[in-house]
Amino acid sequence: MGASGWNVQAVRAREAMSKVSDQLGPSLDWGGVAIAHLDTGFTNHVVFNLSGSRPALLLRAGRNYMDVDEIVPRDPLNYGGGLGVYPGHGTRTAGLLCGNLPGTFVGLCPTVPVIPYRITNSVVLTGNTIINAATAIVDAVEKNLVDVISISLGVQSVFGNVKQMHALGRAVDLAYSRGVIIVAAAGQTRDAPELVGFEVYPARYSRTIGVGGINANMKICFDYEIGRNDVDVWAPADDIQRPNSVPGLSEPFIDVGGAADGTSYATVHVAAAAAMWLRLRGDELQSGGYVGWQRVEAFRQLLRTTAQKLKGNDVRSTGTMPTTGILDCVALIDEKLPPLSKLKQRPPAEPEVN
């Protein structure tokens, strides 16, 4: 998998998933761990095995905030043009996350329950789609009780008004308070150089896990401001093989041969790692008193302390946190939990109003 399989090997996803599989047993019991996937929705692709006895996506739990006459979060693929508009983006990212068709394509975290949300047609959130993102986060936390939210999307604050950005911030704060790990793309400037310098949310919020992108040389592969505080960890984002849905072709789609790039793909690597970590360490977290935001901060700290070193990039330490590095799934799930006393609550996205 992968044009050369480099991305899976780089983060040691297969070895980590093997450890998780031993815990799951023949019933593939994830112990309640589930991932909400906020994107353009899903399409009927063979890697999701939607007609099988164990589909990769939990469609009935998902929501469609884009199409008023549709409940199921299906991506219609019938739109195009505009900044960051990529029909089928949700299929590509979700397929890499949880696609599970042995012999054809296996994602990073096969068998994990994934709930798709259709909130946008574009990777750049603007206007009402910012509200959609906020609403979906709240639904995922309160209705579906997910443990991880994966967001391969972003908004520059210049594109959202105060009300919209407040709604997004409040949703992030809710998830954080409930111990839900939000993993979000830090973005890149290749497709939209006019946006250089603008902050990308929700990754920019300190309460989310911001993910940057590397290439097969284990180097940063986009025009980042080195040492940005919103990048907690780096993951593969260049020449990544993924499933694809092409407008105009009949379903189920079968294309798994192409490759793509962007922090959208880096994000799902970390979301997969979060699900693995929670499945293996969940009981220990509960018995040890790691509740609410402490679960998120324990994960963040271990991401950083177990990270592999970047090659050829000068990434500075941010504050009291260790220098950021590259995701290592095996080291992450094997490392003992940090002491509760060492965890520090991050400032809220939206300060409380008295």
C-alpha positions as CSV (number, residue, x, y, z in Angstrom):
1,M,0.0,0.0,0.0
2,G,1.1,3.5,-0.8
3,A,2.9,4.1,-4.1
4,S,5.8,2.3,-2.4
5,G,4.2,1.6,0.9
6,W,6.4,4.1,2.4
7,N,3.8,5.9,4.5
8,V,2.6,2.8,6.3
9,Q,6.2,1.7,7.0
10,A,7.3,5.2,8.1
11,V,4.8,5.3,11.0
12,R,4.9,1.6,11.7
13,A,1.1,1.3,11.3
14,R,1.0,-2.4,10.5
15,E,3.1,-3.4,13.5
16,A,0.9,-1.3,15.8
17,M,-2.3,-2.7,14.3
18,S,-1.0,-6.2,14.8
19,K,-0.7,-5.5,18.5
20,V,-4.3,-4.1,18.5
21,S,-5.6,-7.1,16.6
22,D,-4.4,-9.4,19.4
23,Q,-6.5,-7.3,21.8
24,L,-9.6,-7.2,19.6
25,G,-9.9,-10.9,19.3
26,P,-12.0,-12.7,16.7
27,S,-15.1,-10.5,17.4
28,L,-13.1,-7.4,16.4
29,D,-14.3,-5.7,19.6
30,W,-13.1,-2.1,19.6
31,G,-14.4,-1.5,23.1
32,G,-16.6,1.4,22.1
33,V,-13.8,3.3,20.4
34,A,-15.1,5.0,17.3
35,I,-13.8,7.8,14.9
36,A,-16.0,10.6,13.5
37,H,-14.8,11.6,10.0
38,L,-15.8,15.1,9.0
39,D,-15.3,15.6,5.2
40,T,-17.3,15.6,1.9
41,G,-19.0,12.4,2.8
42,F,-18.6,8.8,1.4
43,T,-19.2,7.0,-1.9
44,N,-19.7,3.4,-2.5
45,H,-16.2,2.2,-3.0
46,V,-15.1,-1.4,-2.8
47,V,-12.7,-0.8,0.1
48,F,-15.6,0.1,2.3
49,N,-17.3,-3.2,1.7
50,L,-20.7,-1.5,2.2
51,S,-22.7,-4.5,1.1
52,G,-20.8,-7.0,3.3
53,S,-21.4,-8.2,6.8
54,R,-18.9,-5.8,8.3
55,P,-18.8,-2.6,6.4
56,A,-16.0,-0.1,7.2
57,L,-18.4,2.8,7.7
58,L,-21.3,3.2,10.1
59,L,-23.6,5.1,7.7
60,R,-26.7,5.3,9.8
61,A,-24.9,7.1,12.6
62,G,-23.5,9.7,10.2
63,R,-25.1,13.0,9.2
64,N,-25.5,15.0,6.0
65,Y,-25.4,18.8,6.5
66,M,-25.0,19.7,2.9
67,D,-28.0,18.2,1.1
68,V,-31.3,19.0,2.6
69,D,-33.1,16.0,1.1
70,E,-30.5,13.5,2.1
71,I,-29.9,11.9,5.6
72,V,-27.2,9.6,4.6
73,P,-23.8,11.5,4.2
74,R,-23.3,10.4,0.6
75,D,-20.9,12.5,-1.5
76,P,-22.8,13.2,-4.8
77,L,-19.6,14.1,-6.7
78,N,-21.7,16.5,-8.8
79,Y,-19.9,19.7,-7.9
80,G,-16.6,21.3,-9.0
81,G,-14.6,24.4,-9.3
82,G,-13.6,26.9,-6.7
83,L,-10.8,27.0,-4.1
84,G,-10.0,23.7,-2.6
85,V,-13.0,21.9,-4.1
86,Y,-12.3,18.2,-4.5
87,P,-15.2,15.8,-5.1
88,G,-14.5,12.5,-3.5
89,H,-12.1,13.9,-0.9
90,G,-14.0,12.2,1.9
91,T,-13.7,8.8,0.2
92,R,-10.0,9.2,-0.3
93,T,-9.2,10.2,3.3
94,A,-11.7,7.7,4.9
95,G,-10.4,5.0,2.6
96,L,-6.8,5.5,3.8
97,L,-8.1,5.6,7.4
98,C,-10.2,2.5,7.5
99,G,-10.5,0.9,4.0
100,N,-10.5,-2.9,4.5
101,L,-10.5,-5.1,1.4
102,P,-7.6,-7.6,1.7
103,G,-5.9,-8.2,-1.6
104,T,-7.0,-4.8,-3.0
105,F,-6.4,-2.1,-0.4
106,V,-6.1,-2.1,3.4
107,G,-6.1,1.2,5.3
108,L,-4.2,2.3,8.3
109,C,-6.7,1.1,10.9
110,P,-8.9,-1.6,9.4
111,T,-12.1,-2.7,11.3
112,V,-12.2,0.5,13.5
113,P,-15.8,1.9,13.5
114,V,-15.8,5.1,11.4
115,I,-18.8,7.5,11.3
116,P,-18.8,9.7,8.2
117,Y,-20.2,13.3,8.3
118,R,-20.8,15.3,5.1
119,I,-20.1,18.9,6.0
120,T,-18.6,20.5,2.9
121,N,-17.7,20.2,-0.8
122,S,-14.3,21.8,-0.2
123,V,-11.2,21.3,2.0
124,V,-11.4,25.0,2.7
125,L,-14.2,25.7,5.2
126,T,-16.1,29.0,4.7
127,G,-19.4,30.5,5.8
128,N,-22.0,27.9,6.6
129,T,-19.6,25.0,6.3
130,I,-17.8,26.3,9.4
131,I,-21.1,26.0,11.3
132,N,-21.5,22.6,9.8
133,A,-18.1,21.6,11.2
134,A,-19.1,22.9,14.7
135,T,-22.5,21.2,14.6
136,A,-20.9,17.9,13.5
137,I,-18.3,18.0,16.3
138,V,-21.1,18.5,18.8
139,D,-23.2,15.7,17.3
140,A,-20.2,13.3,17.2
141,V,-19.4,14.0,20.9
142,E,-22.9,14.1,22.3
143,K,-24.9,11.7,20.1
144,N,-22.4,9.2,18.8
145,L,-20.0,9.3,21.8
146,V,-16.9,9.1,19.6
147,D,-13.4,9.1,21.0
148,V,-11.6,10.6,18.0
149,I,-12.7,13.2,15.4
150,S,-10.7,13.4,12.2
151,I,-10.8,16.6,10.3
152,S,-8.8,16.8,7.0
153,L,-10.1,20.3,6.4
154,G,-9.3,23.9,7.5
155,V,-10.5,27.4,7.7
156,Q,-8.5,30.6,7.5
157,S,-10.1,33.0,10.1
158,V,-10.4,35.6,7.4
159,F,-13.0,33.4,5.7
160,G,-15.2,33.1,8.8
161,N,-17.2,35.8,10.7
162,V,-17.1,36.1,14.5
163,K,-20.2,34.0,15.0
164,Q,-19.0,31.2,12.9
165,M,-15.5,31.1,14.5
166,H,-17.0,31.3,18.0
167,A,-19.3,28.3,17.2
168,L,-16.3,26.3,16.0
169,G,-14.2,27.2,19.1
170,R,-17.1,26.2,21.4
171,A,-17.4,22.9,19.7
172,V,-13.7,22.2,20.1
173,D,-13.9,23.2,23.8
174,L,-16.8,20.7,24.3
175,A,-14.9,17.9,22.7
176,Y,-11.8,18.7,24.8
177,S,-13.7,18.7,28.0
178,R,-15.2,15.3,27.2
179,G,-11.8,13.8,26.4
180,V,-12.4,13.5,22.7
181,I,-9.2,13.8,20.6
182,I,-9.7,16.1,17.6
183,V,-7.0,15.5,15.0
184,A,-6.9,18.3,12.4
185,A,-4.8,19.1,9.3
186,A,-2.3,22.0,9.7
187,G,-2.8,22.7,6.0
188,Q,-0.3,23.7,3.3
189,T,0.3,26.5,0.9
190,R,1.0,24.7,-2.4
191,D,-2.5,25.0,-3.8
192,A,-3.3,28.4,-2.4
193,P,-0.1,30.5,-2.1
194,E,-2.2,33.6,-1.5
195,L,-3.2,32.1,1.9
196,V,0.4,32.0,3.3
197,G,0.5,33.5,6.8
198,F,-3.2,32.9,7.6
199,E,-3.9,30.7,10.6
200,V,-5.6,27.4,9.8
201,Y,-8.4,26.3,12.2
202,P,-9.3,24.0,13.9
203,A,-5.7,22.8,13.9
204,R,-4.6,26.2,15.2
205,Y,-6.6,25.8,18.3
206,S,-4.3,24.5,21.1
207,R,-6.8,22.0,22.2
208,T,-6.7,20.0,19.0
209,I,-3.9,17.8,17.7
210,G,-2.4,19.7,14.7
211,V,-0.8,17.5,12.0
212,G,1.9,18.6,9.5
213,G,3.1,16.7,6.5
214,I,6.3,14.9,5.6
215,N,7.6,13.1,2.5
216,A,9.3,9.8,2.0
217,N,12.7,11.4,3.0
218,M,11.2,12.1,6.4
219,K,11.4,15.8,5.8
220,I,8.7,18.5,6.0
221,C,7.2,18.7,2.5
222,F,5.2,21.9,2.5
223,D,5.9,25.6,3.1
224,Y,5.3,25.7,6.8
225,E,6.4,28.3,9.2
226,I,9.0,26.1,11.0
227,G,8.2,25.6,14.7
228,R,4.6,26.6,14.4
229,N,2.9,25.9,17.7
230,D,-0.1,24.2,16.1
231,V,1.9,21.3,14.7
232,D,2.0,18.6,17.4
233,V,3.2,15.8,15.1
234,W,4.2,15.1,11.5
235,A,2.9,12.3,9.4
236,P,3.1,11.2,5.7
237,A,1.5,13.6,3.3
238,D,3.2,13.1,-0.1
239,D,2.8,10.4,-2.8
240,I,0.2,8.5,-0.7
241,Q,-1.8,5.8,-2.4
242,R,-5.5,6.0,-1.6
243,P,-8.9,4.9,-3.0
244,N,-10.5,7.3,-5.4
245,S,-14.0,8.1,-6.6
246,V,-14.3,9.6,-10.1
247,P,-17.4,11.6,-11.1
248,G,-19.2,10.0,-14.0
249,L,-18.2,6.4,-13.3
250,S,-20.6,3.8,-11.9
251,E,-20.5,2.6,-8.3
252,P,-19.0,0.7,-6.6
253,F,-15.8,2.5,-7.4
254,I,-12.7,0.3,-7.7
255,D,-9.8,2.8,-8.3
256,V,-7.0,2.3,-5.7
257,G,-4.0,3.0,-7.9
258,G,-3.5,6.7,-7.7
259,A,-1.5,8.8,-5.3
260,A,-2.1,12.1,-3.7
261,D,-0.6,14.6,-1.2
262,G,-1.6,17.0,1.5
263,T,-2.0,17.2,5.2
264,S,-5.4,15.7,4.7
265,Y,-3.6,12.4,4.5
266,A,-1.2,13.1,7.3
267,T,-4.3,13.7,9.5
268,V,-5.8,10.3,9.1
269,H,-2.5,8.6,10.1
270,V,-2.7,10.3,13.5
271,A,-6.4,9.6,13.9
272,A,-5.8,5.9,13.2
273,A,-3.0,6.0,15.8
274,A,-5.3,7.6,18.4
275,A,-7.9,4.9,17.9
276,M,-5.2,2.2,18.4
277,W,-3.8,3.9,21.5
278,L,-7.3,4.3,23.0
279,R,-8.1,0.6,22.4
280,L,-5.0,-0.6,24.0
281,R,-4.7,1.9,26.8
282,G,-8.3,2.8,27.4
283,D,-8.8,0.6,30.5
284,E,-5.6,2.0,32.0
285,L,-6.7,5.6,31.3
286,Q,-10.0,5.0,33.0
287,S,-8.5,3.2,36.1
288,G,-5.8,5.8,36.4
289,G,-8.2,8.7,36.5
290,Y,-7.4,10.2,33.2
291,V,-10.7,11.9,32.4
292,G,-11.8,14.7,30.1
293,W,-9.0,16.9,28.8
294,Q,-6.3,14.7,30.6
295,R,-6.9,12.0,28.0
296,V,-6.2,14.4,25.2
297,E,-3.1,15.8,26.8
298,A,-1.8,12.4,27.7
299,F,-2.1,11.5,24.0
300,R,-0.4,14.8,22.9
301,Q,2.5,14.3,25.3
302,L,3.1,10.8,24.1
303,L,2.9,11.8,20.5
304,R,5.7,14.2,21.1
305,T,7.9,12.1,23.4
306,T,7.8,9.0,21.2
307,A,8.1,10.8,17.9
308,Q,10.8,10.0,15.4
309,K,13.2,12.8,14.4
310,L,12.6,14.8,11.3
311,K,15.5,14.8,8.8
312,G,17.0,18.0,7.5
313,N,14.4,20.3,9.2
314,D,15.1,22.7,12.1
315,V,11.9,22.3,14.2
316,R,12.2,24.2,17.4
317,S,10.7,23.2,20.8
318,T,7.6,25.1,21.6
319,G,7.3,26.3,25.2
320,T,7.7,23.4,27.7
321,M,6.8,20.7,25.2
322,P,9.5,18.6,23.5
323,T,10.4,19.3,19.9
324,T,7.8,17.9,17.5
325,G,8.7,14.9,15.3
326,I,7.2,12.1,13.2
327,L,4.4,9.8,14.3
328,D,5.6,6.4,15.5
329,C,2.5,4.2,16.1
330,V,4.4,1.4,17.9
331,A,6.3,3.6,20.2
332,L,3.1,5.5,21.0
333,I,1.1,2.5,22.1
334,D,4.0,0.9,23.9
335,E,5.0,3.9,26.0
336,K,3.7,4.2,29.6
337,L,1.2,6.9,30.4
338,P,2.6,10.2,31.6
339,P,1.9,11.1,35.2
340,L,-1.3,13.1,35.7
341,S,0.7,15.7,37.5
342,K,2.7,16.4,34.3
343,L,-0.3,17.2,32.2
344,K,-1.4,20.8,31.7
345,Q,-4.8,21.9,30.5
346,R,-4.7,24.0,27.3
347,P,-6.4,27.4,27.2
348,P,-9.9,27.4,25.8
349,A,-10.7,28.3,22.3
350,E,-13.6,30.4,23.5
351,P,-13.1,32.1,27.0
352,E,-16.0,31.7,29.3
353,V,-18.3,34.7,29.6
354,N,-19.3,35.5,33.2
